[in-house]
Amino acid sequence: MIQPARKRVVLMVIGILVLPVWSRLLNDAEAAKYSLILCGSGGTEEYKQKFAAWGERLRDVLIERLNHPREHVHLLTESPSVPDAPIWVSNKENIQRQLVALSGIVSASDELFVFLIGHGSYLREESRFQIPGKDITAKEFKEYLDPIPAGRIVLINSTSSSAGFINVLSGPGRILCTATKSVDERNATEFMEGFLKGLEEGSADQDRDERISVLEACQQGAALTEAWYKEQDLIATEHALLDDNGDGLGTRLPLTLSDETVSTAVQESSSASRDGKVAARCFLQDYVFPPYVPPDLVERYVTLMNQIEELKSRKASLETDDYYSRLEILLIRAAEANRAIRSCTLPAPEE
């Protein structure tokens, strides 16, 4: 039986580790993040305004809260607010133009996030995203995305009838989240509102480690969407899916979790093919460090935090005392590295 004193030490160290200490972007060695936000056709003025507002909120939260470089976040909408800027209209030609441009910029160490906001449909056995002009199909998205050499491509499709995108786009290096569990869920969706609230309010950081993984963001988005339907006393007409194992099937969100953290519970699954493992290690918001912190300190801290996550993934296979003994050692070392980073100060300007 694990000693209460050891548990107290572990909890105390965890508290030290999650204190907010970061202020700026990671150094240049960090993989770059690129985001393309696509707001489709509203159909009515209500939805036109709603989709445009969601797109603007998502752009703002990515830049202002999640520290994505402003120049790496592009927004295309049905009716751009900037006059005489047709490139920002979310029609098929401009979507293709943006993705082709990204294929020449993004490297194998980078991550590309694509967000679809609007209405979707399933017609003549093809899943579609409704945009100004001719709609764009999931197959066309595949054609545009396949040449992009990003190490990971994340597509969040918050539209109605969006589940079919998983069948078409699933594959290695892909993380896909859809607002619906089938193409038959045709009603307008609320998933993007829940997704945004989780990011804006910080509740998507479910394990309070100062990072927000794609899994956490999608989990919280699904949970808040489910709560909204209950609050409105409505039967839910959408049920989110996640696919990150390349099998093209998807798993219902929120996942059923029972352990200490989202990522731990997913990693402990006995099924090697379970969805969620990759999404738990892909971050919309990652650690950020002041630029004057020595790289060796950054590397040590990140390495120790990754070792902690790896140990958590093996918790089920270890004896309880052995697990907490190893965890305590790693947490203390990480806390020491954290303290060393916090003690760094901005160098005095040269006279």
Secondary structure, 3 states (H helix, E strand, C coil): CCCHHHHHHHHHHHHHHCCCCCCCCCCCCCCCEEEEEEECCCCCHHHHHHHHHHHHHHHHHHHHHCCCCHHHEEEEECCCCCCCCHHHECCHHHHHHHHHHHHCCCCCCCEEEEEEECCEEEECCEEEECCCCCCEEHHHHHHHHCCCCCCEEEEEECCCCCCHHHHHHCCCCEEEEECCCCCCCCCCCCHHHHHHHHHHHCCCCCCCCCCEEHHHHHHHHHHHHHHHHHHCCCCCCCCCEEECCCCCCCEECCCCCCCCCHHHHHHCCCCCCCCCCCHHHCEEECCCCCCCCCHHHHHHHHHHHHHHHHHHHCHHHCCHHHHHHHHHHHHHHHHHHHHHHHCCCCCCCCC
